[in-house]
Amino acid sequence: MLYQQFLNQVEKCPAAIAVCAGEEQVTYQELSDRIDTLSNFMAQNGIRQGVVVAISFPNSIEFVVATFATFKLGAVLLPLNVNYTDEEIESYLEQASAKYLLGNDQQTNRISKLNPELKCISLEGDLSSSIQLDNRDTFVNKALIMFSSGSTGGSKQIIRSYQNLVSEWVIARDTIEITSADVFLCSVPLHHSHGFGNCLIAALLNGAKLVITIGEFNPRNVVKTLAKHKVSIYPSATFMLKMLSRIRMREEPDLTSLRLIYSAGAQLELDVIEDFQKTFSKTPYQLYGSTETGAIAINLGGGKLNSVGKPMVNTEVDVISENGETLPASETGEIVVSSPSATTFYEGKPEQSSKTFKDGCYFTGDLGYLDEDGFLFITGRKKAMINVAGLKVDPEEVETVLNRMPQVQEVVVVGKPDGDYGELVKAVIVAKAEVTETQIIEYAKQYLAEYKWPKNIEFRSEIPKSPLGKILRKYL
């Protein structure tokens, strides 16, 4: 299964570089040895098949080691964003029934105080163990837990199986034609489905090289890294490509090895594509996917730059009407996906699951159409989400938090344009007691990750509504 595919690459190319992160790099054999050490220690501490293991690392080699050590044991991985608030971490750990946490000293010290019953293991400690495990796995059960705001409100626990992840690897390999000669650059978060599936899994299960940028996104450093490592595939984000397209280098970088660059998470506008072409003589494309499914479609060329491309291998995409009928070419409706890499439910949310997963298909909540050549175009959403630098913010989640403030009578959250970063979070508030913008932001900081904080706050005497009481968001 999944871990065995990694071992196959270790056997084929033990001395090849597997991962680079900053100045540190490891070969496939060295990476395998580190995974063995950690998985043996984890087993000695009681981690077995089916146990939920949370990991909290920034982008790093340690993230990769912890991921594959968890998979080697057949445990269930819960990758956490190191920038989550205490409330978010506590909620996700509780919902996922996590028993263990892997992290560095900083993260294990922090999270152990939030949940004293959680057993925390720091990769900076002594990981010696007397247990020696074999390298065979036959796991078909739960493998990965991620949380997504989705299309119907509230955080949803998305569980994907080992077979789902193996299918995602095969789909990417066969669609993009990935080989061991490829070099991936990952500047997107590894805890996110885009970085996890389209960088980590796609690279390391194919024997390719994975180059990870560390720290904050730096356009100039990314360009230098693309050239230095002769990167061939760069899964990026829309706001990153915007920033890259505007930089000017003293010397033109050698990007002749770069055969595919694509964004995910937000629409890639034509002017950004044109600017990128002028700057680097390379054309960026788009990928369409979700936390529930992994990659769904990708544009690999063909002249339709505003399309997210054609469905991935072994992936079926239909566009349906409100009545559930399949629509002909060029007619807009809801995008419905069938894929072996997709989950089939939301844990603990049967009502939402029944609306989103029907007859083996995932109803995305996105609106779009397929043209006569089979290219998919995204036109909007059935429910508007806020896209902050490629990260989705559910307005209802922010509204729920701000409505808890005693001074707030009513709040509506919307997205507003924010230049290179896509959108920002705007909160329109009707107050019932004196309150300032600063107080509202400080309150949000206690319960929400930074990208969810309202950056624009407007006070009104009332929220505009229709005669039937529907909020008129277009006036906010």
WOPE-V470067 format. One record per residue. N is the residue number from 1. RES is the residue in one small letter. OMEGA is omega in whole degrees, 0 to 359 (* if undefined). BURIAL is + if it has 9 or more other C-alpha atoms within 8 Angstrom, else -. D_LAST is the distance of its C-alpha to the last C-alpha in Angstrom with 2 decimals. Layout:
N;RES;OMEGA;BURIAL;D_LAST / N;RES;OMEGA;BURIAL;D_LAST
This chain:
1;m;191;+;50.46 / 2;l;183;+;47.75 / 3;y;178;+;49.69 / 4;q;178;+;52.78 / 5;q;175;+;50.98 / 6;f;180;+;50.38 / 7;l;177;+;54.07 / 8;n;179;-;55.09 / 9;q;177;+;53.53 / 10;v;180;+;55.28 / 11;e;182;-;58.56 / 12;k;187;-;58.01 / 13;c;184;+;56.93 / 14;p;184;+;57.57 / 15;a;180;-;57.85 / 16;a;178;-;54.77 / 17;i;180;+;51.79 / 18;a;185;+;49.21 / 19;v;170;+;46.53 / 20;c;176;+;45.91 / 21;a;185;+;43.53 / 22;g;180;-;43.90 / 23;e;183;-;47.66 / 24;e;175;-;48.49 / 25;q;179;+;49.56 / 26;v;174;+;51.37 / 27;t;178;+;53.41 / 28;y;179;+;53.08 / 29;q;178;+;56.15 / 30;e;177;+;54.94 / 31;l;178;+;51.59 / 32;s;179;+;53.50 / 33;d;179;-;55.74 / 34;r;177;+;52.83 / 35;i;179;+;51.28 / 36;d;180;+;54.68 / 37;t;182;+;55.03 / 38;l;182;+;51.66 / 39;s;176;+;52.00 / 40;n;179;+;55.49 / 41;f;179;+;54.24 / 42;m;180;+;51.38 / 43;a;179;+;53.93 / 44;q;180;+;56.21 / 45;n;170;-;53.38 / 46;g;181;-;52.86 / 47;i;183;+;50.16 / 48;r;177;+;51.05 / 49;q;177;-;49.76 / 50;g;179;+;46.62 / 51;v;181;+;45.76 / 52;v;180;+;42.16 / 53;v;175;+;42.15 / 54;a;174;+;39.04 / 55;i;181;+;39.14 / 56;s;179;+;37.22 / 57;f;166;+;37.98 / 58;p;176;+;36.20 / 59;n;187;+;37.12 / 60;s;174;+;40.91 / 61;i;180;+;44.22 / 62;e;177;-;44.16 / 63;f;181;+;41.12 / 64;v;180;+;43.22 / 65;v;181;+;46.31 / 66;a;179;+;44.56 / 67;t;185;+;42.98 / 68;f;175;+;46.30 / 69;a;177;+;48.28 / 70;t;180;+;46.08 / 71;f;179;+;46.51 / 72;k;181;+;50.24 / 73;l;184;+;50.55 / 74;g;178;+;48.53 / 75;a;183;+;46.07 / 76;v;186;+;42.32 / 77;l;174;+;40.09 / 78;l;179;+;36.83 / 79;p;182;+;35.45 / 80;l;173;+;33.16 / 81;n;181;+;30.87 / 82;v;180;-;32.56 / 83;n;175;-;29.20 / 84;y;174;+;28.26 / 85;t;178;+;28.04 / 86;d;182;+;30.91 / 87;e;180;+;28.92 / 88;e;180;+;27.96 / 89;i;179;+;31.56 / 90;e;181;+;33.02 / 91;s;183;-;30.85 / 92;y;178;+;31.74 / 93;l;181;+;35.39 / 94;e;181;-;35.62 / 95;q;182;-;34.00 / 96;a;183;+;36.24 / 97;s;180;-;39.31 / 98;a;180;+;40.12 / 99;k;184;+;43.57 / 100;y;175;+;43.93 / 101;l;172;+;42.00 / 102;l;179;+;43.09 / 103;g;172;+;41.86 / 104;n;183;+;43.10 / 105;d;183;+;44.32 / 106;q;183;-;41.03 / 107;q;181;+;39.09 / 108;t;177;+;41.91 / 109;n;181;-;42.39 / 110;r;189;-;38.74 / 111;i;178;+;38.27 / 112;s;178;+;41.70 / 113;k;180;-;40.64 / 114;l;184;-;37.67 / 115;n;184;-;39.93 / 116;p;180;-;43.62 / 117;e;179;-;44.75 / 118;l;178;+;43.39 / 119;k;184;+;46.18 / 120;c;180;+;45.04 / 121;i;177;+;46.97 / 122;s;178;+;46.61 / 123;l;177;+;47.71 / 124;e;180;-;49.03 / 125;g;178;-;51.69 / 126;d;183;-;55.03 / 127;l;180;-;54.49 / 128;s;184;-;58.16 / 129;s;177;+;59.14 / 130;s;181;-;62.31 / 131;i;175;-;60.57 / 132;q;182;-;60.79 / 133;l;172;-;58.75 / 134;d;187;-;59.51 / 135;n;180;-;57.02 / 136;r;174;-;56.78 / 137;d;178;+;53.80 / 138;t;190;-;53.33 / 139;f;177;-;49.96 / 140;v;185;-;47.89 / 141;n;181;-;45.80 / 142;k;181;+;42.45 / 143;a;192;+;41.85 / 144;l;174;+;38.26 / 145;i;172;+;35.36 / 146;m;179;+;31.85 / 147;f;182;+;28.58 / 148;s;174;+;25.53 / 149;s;176;+;22.09 / 150;g;187;+;22.86 / 151;s;185;+;20.93 / 152;t;173;-;21.04 / 153;g;178;+;19.80 / 154;g;178;+;21.91 / 155;s;181;+;24.52 / 156;k;178;+;27.30 / 157;q;183;+;30.84 / 158;i;181;+;32.11 / 159;i;177;+;35.88 / 160;r;185;+;37.76 / 161;s;174;+;41.52 / 162;y;180;+;44.09 / 163;q;175;+;44.65 / 164;n;183;+;40.94 / 165;l;175;+;41.13 / 166;v;178;+;44.47 / 167;s;178;+;43.02 / 168;e;178;+;40.10 / 169;w;182;+;42.74 / 170;v;180;-;44.85 / 171;i;179;+;41.97 / 172;a;181;+;40.91 / 173;r;186;+;44.56 / 174;d;180;+;45.42 / 175;t;185;-;42.30 / 176;i;182;-;42.18 / 177;e;180;-;45.97 / 178;i;176;+;45.89 / 179;t;179;+;49.28 / 180;s;179;-;50.76 / 181;a;183;-;50.84 / 182;d;175;+;47.05 / 183;v;180;+;45.27 / 184;f;170;+;41.67 / 185;l;179;+;39.37 / 186;c;173;+;36.80 / 187;s;176;+;34.14 / 188;v;184;+;31.53 / 189;p;178;+;31.66 / 190;l;179;+;34.63 / 191;h;180;+;33.06 / 192;h;184;-;30.42 / 193;s;180;+;31.56 / 194;h;179;+;31.44 / 195;g;183;+;33.76 / 196;f;185;+;35.85 / 197;g;187;+;36.59 / 198;n;176;+;36.40 / 199;c;187;+;38.11 / 200;l;182;+;40.22 / 201;i;183;+;41.44 / 202;a;182;+;41.69 / 203;a;193;+;43.72 / 204;l;175;+;46.03 / 205;l;177;+;47.05 / 206;n;179;+;48.15 / 207;g;179;+;50.15 / 208;a;179;+;47.84 / 209;k;179;+;47.00 / 210;l;178;+;43.69 / 211;v;184;+;42.63 / 212;i;172;+;39.96 / 213;t;181;+;38.15 / 214;i;181;+;37.80 / 215;g;181;-;35.43 / 216;e;179;-;32.25 / 217;f;180;+;31.65 / 218;n;185;-;33.69 / 219;p;182;+;33.73 / 220;r;178;+;37.18 / 221;n;179;-;38.72 / 222;v;179;+;37.40 / 223;v;179;+;39.03 / 224;k;180;+;42.24 / 225;t;177;+;42.21 / 226;l;182;+;41.76 / 227;a;184;+;44.84 / 228;k;184;-;46.90 / 229;h;180;-;46.74 / 230;k;182;+;46.85 / 231;v;179;+;43.77 / 232;s;181;+;43.74 / 233;i;182;+;40.51 / 234;y;172;+;37.26 / 235;p;189;+;34.44 / 236;s;177;+;31.47 / 237;a;186;+;27.68 / 238;t;182;+;25.45 / 239;f;177;+;24.42 / 240;m;180;+;28.14 / 241;l;175;+;29.27 / 242;k;182;+;26.88 / 243;m;179;+;28.46 / 244;l;185;+;31.91 / 245;s;185;+;31.68 / 246;r;181;+;31.26 / 247;i;177;+;34.15 / 248;r;182;-;37.53 / 249;m;177;-;40.71 / 250;r;177;-;44.03 / 251;e;180;-;45.78 / 252;e;182;-;44.54 / 253;p;177;+;44.26 / 254;d;180;-;46.41 / 255;l;182;+;44.10 / 256;t;180;-;46.65 / 257;s;186;-;46.57 / 258;l;183;+;42.86 / 259;r;181;-;42.92 / 260;l;174;+;39.46 / 261;i;183;+;36.11 / 262;y;179;+;32.96 / 263;s;176;+;29.43 / 264;a;175;+;27.61 / 265;g;179;+;24.26 / 266;a;181;+;22.07 / 267;q;177;-;22.71 / 268;l;185;+;25.18 / 269;e;183;-;24.36 / 270;l;181;-;27.38 / 271;d;176;-;27.23 / 272;v;178;+;27.56 / 273;i;181;+;30.46 / 274;e;178;+;32.10 / 275;d;180;+;31.77 / 276;f;178;+;33.25 / 277;q;180;+;36.05 / 278;k;184;-;36.89 / 279;t;189;+;36.97 / 280;f;183;+;38.93 / 281;s;177;-;40.34 / 282;k;181;-;38.84 / 283;t;175;+;36.28 / 284;p;180;+;33.62 / 285;y;182;+;32.68 / 286;q;171;+;30.28 / 287;l;178;+;30.90 / 288;y;181;+;28.99 / 289;g;179;+;29.51 / 290;s;176;+;28.33 / 291;t;182;+;29.54 / 292;e;190;-;31.00 / 293;t;196;+;33.11 / 294;g;183;+;33.55 / 295;a;180;+;33.62 / 296;i;181;+;33.16 / 297;a;178;+;33.50 / 298;i;177;+;34.25 / 299;n;180;+;34.70 / 300;l;180;-;38.19 / 301;g;181;-;38.42 / 302;g;172;-;39.13 / 303;g;182;-;37.15 / 304;k;190;-;33.80 / 305;l;180;+;31.81 / 306;n;177;-;28.37 / 307;s;173;+;29.75 / 308;v;172;+;29.97 / 309;g;181;+;33.57 / 310;k;180;+;35.89 / 311;p;176;+;36.21 / 312;m;176;+;38.22 / 313;v;178;-;41.83 / 314;n;180;-;42.34 / 315;t;179;+;38.67 / 316;e;178;+;37.73 / 317;v;175;+;34.38 / 318;d;174;+;33.62 / 319;v;186;+;30.75 / 320;i;179;+;30.57 / 321;s;177;+;29.13 / 322;e;181;-;27.49 / 323;n;178;-;31.11 / 324;g;180;-;32.30 / 325;e;177;-;34.27 / 326;t;184;-;34.75 / 327;l;177;+;33.30 / 328;p;181;-;35.36 / 329;a;173;-;34.72 / 330;s;175;-;31.60 / 331;e;186;+;29.82 / 332;t;176;+;26.48 / 333;g;179;+;26.24 / 334;e;180;+;25.93 / 335;i;181;+;27.97 / 336;v;188;+;30.77 / 337;v;170;+;33.11 / 338;s;184;+;36.65 / 339;s;177;+;38.10 / 340;p;179;+;40.85 / 341;s;186;+;38.69 / 342;a;170;+;36.00 / 343;t;183;+;35.79 / 344;t;182;+;35.95 / 345;f;168;+;34.13 / 346;y;182;+;31.83 / 347;e;176;+;34.10 / 348;g;180;-;33.85 / 349;k;184;+;31.13 / 350;p;182;+;33.18 / 351;e;178;-;30.54 / 352;q;179;+;28.09 / 353;s;183;+;31.16 / 354;s;179;+;32.34 / 355;k;188;-;29.09 / 356;t;182;+;28.89 / 357;f;183;+;32.62 / 358;k;175;+;34.72 / 359;d;178;-;38.19 / 360;g;181;-;38.29 / 361;c;177;+;35.04 / 362;y;178;+;31.67 / 363;f;194;+;28.67 / 364;t;188;+;26.17 / 365;g;176;+;22.91 / 366;d;176;+;22.57 / 367;l;179;+;22.77 / 368;g;179;+;25.31 / 369;y;173;+;28.71 / 370;l;179;+;32.24 / 371;d;185;+;33.92 / 372;e;179;-;37.59 / 373;d;178;-;38.70 / 374;g;177;-;37.01 / 375;f;182;+;34.23 / 376;l;178;+;30.96 / 377;f;178;+;27.61 / 378;i;183;+;24.24 / 379;t;180;+;21.46 / 380;g;179;-;18.66 / 381;r;175;+;18.31 / 382;k;174;+;18.57 / 383;k;186;-;16.13 / 384;a;170;-;13.70 / 385;m;178;+;15.05 / 386;i;185;+;14.11 / 387;n;181;+;17.04 / 388;v;179;+;18.10 / 389;a;178;+;21.36 / 390;g;179;+;22.49 / 391;l;184;-;21.80 / 392;k;177;+;19.66 / 393;v;177;+;17.30 / 394;d;180;+;16.62 / 395;p;182;+;13.27 / 396;e;180;+;15.42 / 397;e;180;+;17.93 / 398;v;179;+;15.80 / 399;e;180;+;14.37 / 400;t;180;-;18.06 / 401;v;185;+;19.23 / 402;l;178;+;16.89 / 403;n;178;+;17.50 / 404;r;179;-;21.14 / 405;m;180;-;20.78 / 406;p;184;-;22.60 / 407;q;185;+;20.36 / 408;v;177;+;17.13 / 409;q;181;+;16.64 / 410;e;179;+;13.46 / 411;v;174;+;11.09 / 412;v;183;+;8.52 / 413;v;179;+;8.88 / 414;v;175;+;7.57 / 415;g;178;+;9.61 / 416;k;181;-;9.55 / 417;p;182;-;12.84 / 418;d;174;-;15.59 / 419;g;184;-;18.69 / 420;d;187;-;21.66 / 421;y;176;+;20.08 / 422;g;181;+;17.71 / 423;e;170;+;14.44 / 424;l;180;+;13.51 / 425;v;177;+;11.96 / 426;k;177;+;8.92 / 427;a;175;+;9.06 / 428;v;192;+;7.14 / 429;i;167;+;10.44 / 430;v;185;+;12.39 / 431;a;175;+;15.84 / 432;k;175;-;19.16 / 433;a;183;-;21.27 / 434;e;180;-;21.27 / 435;v;182;-;19.71 / 436;t;176;-;19.02 / 437;e;181;-;16.99 / 438;t;179;-;20.38 / 439;q;180;-;21.17 / 440;i;180;+;18.08 / 441;i;179;+;18.84 / 442;e;177;-;22.51 / 443;y;180;+;21.93 / 444;a;182;+;20.04 / 445;k;182;+;22.98 / 446;q;191;+;25.38 / 447;y;185;+;24.05 / 448;l;174;+;22.18 / 449;a;189;+;23.43 / 450;e;184;-;22.34 / 451;y;178;-;20.22 / 452;k;182;+;18.04 / 453;w;174;+;17.44 / 454;p;179;+;14.00 / 455;k;179;-;14.55 / 456;n;182;-;11.48 / 457;i;179;+;10.89 / 458;e;177;-;9.01 / 459;f;178;-;10.73 / 460;r;178;+;9.89 / 461;s;178;-;12.58 / 462;e;178;-;10.92 / 463;i;180;+;8.23 / 464;p;182;+;7.90 / 465;k;176;+;10.55 / 466;s;178;-;13.26 / 467;p;179;-;16.83 / 468;l;177;-;17.69 / 469;g;179;-;15.15 / 470;k;180;-;13.04 / 471;i;180;-;9.42 / 472;l;185;+;7.45 / 473;r;182;-;5.23 / 474;k;179;-;5.60 / 475;y;182;-;3.82 / 476;l;*;-;0.00
